Amino acid sequence: MSRLQTVVINATDPPALAVFWAGLLGVEVVESTEDWAQVEGVGFQRDPVAKVGPNRVHLDVKVDDLDAATAAAVTRGARPVSEVQDGESPWRVFADPEGNEFCLVTS
């Protein structure tokens, strides 16, 4: 039997990216060194190579208020990428400060 422990994202600056994600998710940074940082369920490992191209995997972050969450994400350093209207469940795509895509979703 196995289970998922941590989703790991490569980062040129793991501590800074952990701070961004901690703020976005409303959690604390639980570990932080030059080469590794972690928030609840998400780790960041040092990779000196900058991200190129779209992610093959991305995180969906559920929010209650899409507009308020959008403003908070942008204030923390996220960059809007696109908005999708899918009936009554819109979502927005962003890039974190290192360019990793994620979505803010309401359902």
ABEGO torsion letter per residue (X at the ends): XBBBABBBBBBABAAAAAAAAAAAAGBBBABBBAABBBBBGBBBBBBABBBBEBBABBBBBBBABAAAAAAAAAAAGBBBABBBBBEABBBBBBBBAAGBBBBBBAX
